[in-house]
């Protein structure tokens, strides 16, 4: 496992952890439809990309014509 993968896993974990802690402390209501779900989506994507090396944003950017040069998501 590369350093880049570990960084994505840790970043995704901390995003999800902060959401869970905010929810448990009553600062974020994840039972309602809100922008917090978008944050959870980003955290989950970061977390899974660390294990699978699949990053949806990379695919979107490639289709838009951007060139890959040392991107952390492959």
C-alpha positions as CSV (number, residue, x, y, z in Angstrom):
1,X,0.0,0.0,0.0
2,X,1.4,3.4,-1.0
3,X,1.6,6.5,1.1
4,X,-0.9,8.2,-1.2
5,X,-3.4,5.4,-0.5
6,X,-2.9,5.7,3.2
7,X,-3.4,9.4,3.1
8,X,-6.7,9.0,1.3
9,X,-7.8,6.3,3.8
10,X,-6.9,8.5,6.8
11,X,-8.5,11.6,5.3
12,X,-11.7,9.8,4.5
13,X,-11.8,8.2,7.9
14,X,-11.4,11.6,9.7
15,X,-14.1,13.2,7.6
16,X,-16.5,10.3,8.5
17,X,-15.4,10.4,12.1
18,X,-16.0,14.1,12.4
19,X,-19.5,13.7,10.9
20,X,-20.3,10.8,13.4
21,X,-19.0,12.8,16.3
22,X,-21.0,15.9,15.3
23,X,-24.1,13.8,15.0
24,X,-23.6,12.1,18.4
25,X,-23.1,15.5,20.0
26,X,-26.3,16.9,18.5
27,X,-24.5,19.4,16.2
28,X,-25.4,17.7,12.9
29,X,-28.7,15.9,12.2
30,X,-27.9,13.1,9.7
31,X,-31.5,11.8,9.9
32,X,-32.5,14.8,7.7
33,X,-31.6,15.5,4.1
34,X,-28.8,18.0,4.3
35,X,-25.5,19.0,2.9
36,X,-23.9,16.7,5.5
37,X,-24.7,13.8,3.3
38,X,-22.5,15.4,0.5
39,X,-19.7,15.5,3.1
40,X,-20.3,11.9,3.9
41,X,-20.2,11.0,0.2
42,X,-16.8,12.8,-0.2
43,X,-15.4,11.0,2.9
44,X,-16.6,7.6,1.7
45,X,-15.1,8.2,-1.8
46,X,-11.8,9.2,-0.3
47,X,-11.9,6.1,2.0
48,X,-12.7,3.6,-0.7
49,X,-10.3,5.1,-3.2
50,X,-7.5,4.4,-0.8
51,X,-8.3,0.7,-1.0
52,X,-9.5,0.4,-4.6
53,X,-7.5,3.0,-6.5
54,X,-10.8,4.1,-8.1
55,X,-11.3,7.8,-8.0
56,X,-14.5,9.1,-9.9
57,X,-13.1,12.6,-10.2
58,X,-10.1,11.4,-12.1
59,X,-12.3,9.7,-14.7
60,X,-14.4,12.8,-15.0
61,X,-11.4,15.1,-15.5
62,X,-9.9,12.7,-18.1
63,X,-13.1,12.8,-20.1
64,X,-12.9,16.6,-20.0
65,X,-9.5,16.4,-21.6
66,X,-7.2,17.0,-18.6
67,X,-3.9,15.2,-18.7
68,X,-2.8,13.0,-15.8
69,X,0.6,14.0,-14.4
70,X,1.4,12.6,-11.0
71,X,-2.2,12.7,-9.7
72,X,-2.7,11.1,-6.3
73,X,-5.9,9.3,-7.5
74,X,-5.1,6.8,-10.3
